[in-house]
């Protein structure tokens, strides 16, 4: 897709942070195209991205901009139309399916907008599920699950069924489940999207605390401008391109942004 690559060359700038450490996650000329011919839809148009160990990155953009698609590619849940995704020194999409499954089990945790819990399972059983799939004994898996639930403030609810929990509590269980196998990378796709303002704030603070205490590398996709503004690094995904929030604010695109201190602001469909 030479036309996509050529367009991307002038748009994807300054998405590499400064500093000497090597990136944990790197996307190189990443594209995702659906359909063929006249029905072709370019979702990602040649994205370059580097995220280093310990980074917290917020990716913002309108609904349908491709945030979920990007996270799924970074998690090896989907394959790009062209380009590469690296995790440390590994090219994810050159790995076998078994190796990609191993990567997803042990190196990456995923929190979705919807919790996807098993309603008739207890909170502890939901958190223990990935450990059981990895061959951990039931007793040990449940013990570790309760510890994780305590870390997310739900130790007392370990024995409650998921169907008995509130929306905010279910999302806490989902976060604990994502961390069960001690991943390095946490990917969160609109994790507060179905929560009210109070619960959204509580879940966001919890993620901040876990990011620090567990030494995570976190990539958060959100359309919540207030939460994104609190992130150390904000990138805007619009029209298939990924740019720093300050550049998006200064440009003519539909999204507008600012860095964490709010120094740069501009009009548009969404202000960050």
C-alpha positions in Angstrom: 0.0 0.0 0.0 2.4 2.7 -1.1 -0.1 5.5 -1.0 -0.8 4.8 2.7 2.8 4.7 3.5 3.5 7.9 1.7 0.7 9.7 3.5 1.8 8.4 6.8 5.4 9.6 6.4 4.2 13.2 6.8 1.8 12.7 9.6 3.2 10.2 12.2 5.8 12.4 13.9 7.1 12.7 17.4 5.4 9.6 18.8 8.7 8.4 20.1 9.5 9.6 23.6 12.9 10.9 24.6 15.2 8.9 26.8 17.8 6.2 26.6 15.8 3.1 27.5 14.8 0.6 24.8 11.1 0.4 23.9 9.0 -2.5 25.3 6.4 -2.0 22.5 7.1 -0.7 19.0 4.8 -0.4 16.0 6.5 0.2 12.7 4.5 1.5 9.6 1.4 -0.3 11.0 -1.6 -0.4 8.8 -5.0 -2.0 9.0 -7.3 -2.0 6.0 -10.8 -3.6 5.7 -12.5 -4.5 2.5 -11.3 -4.4 -1.1 -11.4 -2.0 -4.1 -13.9 0.8 -3.8 -15.2 -0.6 -0.5 -11.8 -0.4 1.1 -11.6 1.3 4.5 -8.3 2.4 5.9 -8.5 2.2 9.7 -4.8 2.6 10.5 -2.6 4.4 7.9 1.0 3.6 8.8 1.5 4.2 12.5 4.9 4.4 14.2 4.9 4.2 17.9 7.3 3.5 20.7 6.4 2.8 24.3 9.1 2.2 26.9 9.0 0.1 30.0 7.1 1.9 32.8 5.3 4.4 30.4 1.7 5.3 30.8 0.2 6.3 27.5 -3.3 7.5 26.7 -4.6 7.1 23.2 -7.7 9.3 22.5 -9.9 9.7 19.5 -13.5 9.7 18.4 -15.6 6.5 18.4 -14.6 4.4 15.4 -11.2 6.1 15.0 -9.4 2.7 15.4 -8.3 2.7 19.0 -9.6 -0.8 19.7 -8.0 -2.0 16.4 -4.7 -0.6 17.4 -4.8 -2.2 20.9 -5.8 -5.6 19.4 -2.8 -5.4 17.1 -0.5 -4.5 20.0 -1.8 -7.5 21.9 -1.4 -9.9 18.9 -5.2 -10.5 18.9 -5.3 -9.4 15.2 -2.8 -9.2 12.4 -1.9 -6.0 10.5 -2.4 -5.5 6.8 1.2 -4.3 6.7 3.9 -3.2 9.1 5.2 -4.8 12.3 4.5 -4.9 16.0 7.5 -5.6 18.3 7.4 -6.6 21.9 10.9 -6.2 23.2 13.0 -7.8 20.4 10.2 -10.1 19.1 8.1 -9.4 16.0 4.7 -10.5 17.2 3.2 -11.5 13.9 6.1 -13.6 12.8 5.5 -15.8 15.8 3.5 -19.0 15.6 0.0 -19.1 16.9 1.1 -21.1 19.9 3.8 -18.5 20.6 1.4 -15.6 20.2 -1.0 -17.4 22.7 1.9 -17.7 25.1 2.6 -14.0 24.7 -1.0 -13.1 25.4 -1.1 -15.4 28.5 2.1 -14.1 30.2 3.2 -10.8 28.8 0.0 -8.8 28.3 -3.1 -8.1 30.3 -6.3 -6.7 28.6 -9.1 -4.8 30.2 -12.1 -4.2 28.0 -14.9 -1.7 28.1 -17.2 -4.5 29.2 -15.9 -6.7 32.0 -16.7 -10.1 30.2 -16.9 -11.9 33.6 -18.6 -15.3 34.0 -21.8 -14.3 35.8 -22.3 -17.5 37.8 -18.6 -17.6 38.9 -17.4 -15.9 42.0 -15.1 -12.9 41.8 -12.2 -15.2 42.9 -13.1 -17.8 40.3 -13.1 -15.2 37.5 -9.7 -13.9 38.5 -8.4 -17.5 38.9 -9.5 -18.6 35.5 -6.3 -17.5 33.5 -4.2 -19.2 36.2 -6.1 -22.4 36.0 -5.7 -22.4 32.2 -2.0 -22.0 32.7 -1.8 -25.1 34.8 -1.8 -23.6 38.3 -3.6 -25.8 40.9 -7.1 -24.7 41.9 -6.1 -24.0 45.5 -3.1 -21.8 44.5 -5.0 -20.1 41.8 -7.8 -19.1 44.2 -5.3 -18.0 46.9 -3.5 -15.7 44.3 -6.9 -14.5 43.1 -8.0 -13.4 46.6 -4.7 -11.5 47.0 -5.3 -9.7 43.7 -8.9 -8.9 44.8 -7.5 -7.4 48.0 -5.1 -5.2 46.0 -8.1 -3.8 44.0 -10.2 -3.3 47.1 -12.5 -6.3 46.8 -11.0 -8.8 49.2 -14.3 -9.0 51.0 -16.2 -9.7 47.8 -14.1 -12.7 46.6 -16.9 -15.2 47.3 -19.6 -13.1 45.6 -20.9 -14.1 42.2 -20.1 -11.6 39.4 -23.8 -11.1 38.8 -24.1 -9.8 42.4 -21.5 -7.1 42.0 -21.9 -3.5 40.9 -20.5 -2.2 37.6 -17.5 -0.6 39.3 -16.9 -3.8 41.3 -17.0 -5.9 38.2 -14.5 -3.7 36.4 -12.2 -4.1 39.5 -12.5 -7.9 39.1 -11.7 -7.6 35.4 -8.5 -5.6 36.2 -7.5 -8.2 38.8 -8.0 -10.9 36.2 -5.9 -9.0 33.7 -3.0 -9.0 36.2 -3.3 -12.6 37.3 -0.4 -13.8 35.2 1.8 -10.9 36.2 2.0 -9.2 32.7 4.5 -6.5 31.9 2.1 -4.7 29.6 -1.5 -3.7 30.5 -3.8 -2.6 27.6 -7.1 -1.0 28.6 -9.8 -0.3 26.0 -12.2 2.2 27.3 -12.1 0.7 30.8 -14.4 3.4 32.3 -16.7 3.7 29.3 -19.7 2.1 30.9 -19.2 3.5 34.4 -20.7 6.6 36.0 -18.4 9.5 36.9 -17.7 8.4 40.4 -16.9 4.8 39.5 -14.9 5.9 36.5 -12.7 8.1 38.7 -12.3 5.2 41.2 -11.2 2.7 38.5 -8.8 5.2 36.9 -7.2 5.9 40.3 -6.9 2.2 40.9 -5.2 1.7 37.5 -2.8 4.5 38.3 -1.9 2.9 41.6 -1.4 -0.6 40.1 0.7 0.9 37.3 3.1 2.3 39.9 3.0 -0.5 42.5 3.4 -3.4 39.9 5.8 -1.6 37.6 3.5 -1.9 34.6 3.7 -0.4 31.1 0.1 0.8 30.4 -1.6 1.9 27.2 -5.1 3.2 27.7 -7.5 3.9 24.9 -10.3 6.4 26.0 -12.6 9.1 24.8 -12.8 10.5 28.3 -11.1 13.8 27.9 -10.8 14.6 31.6 -9.1 11.3 32.4 -6.8 11.5 29.4 -5.6 14.9 30.5 -4.1 13.3 33.6 -1.9 11.0 31.6 1.8 11.7 31.3 1.7 11.2 27.5 -1.3 11.6 25.3 -1.6 10.6 21.6 -4.5 11.3 19.3 -5.7 8.8 16.7 -7.6 10.5 13.9 -8.1 9.6 10.2 -5.8 6.6 10.6 -2.9 8.6 12.0 -1.4 8.9 15.4 0.0 12.2 16.6 0.9 13.8 19.9 -2.0 15.6 21.5 -0.4 19.0 21.2 0.1 18.6 17.4 -3.4 17.4 17.0 -4.6 20.6 18.8 -2.6 22.8 16.5 -3.7 21.0 13.3 -6.9 21.1 11.3 -8.1 17.6 12.1 -11.3 16.9 14.1 -9.6 16.1 17.3 -8.0 18.6 19.6 -5.6 18.0 22.5 -3.1 19.2 25.1 -0.4 17.7 27.2 -0.9 16.9 30.8 -0.5 20.4 32.1 -3.2 21.7 29.6 -0.9 24.2 28.1 -2.1 23.7 24.5 -5.8 23.7 23.8 -7.8 24.2 20.6 -11.3 23.7 19.2 -12.6 20.5 17.6 -15.0 17.7 18.2 -13.0 16.6 21.2 -10.6 18.6 23.4 -8.0 16.8 25.5 
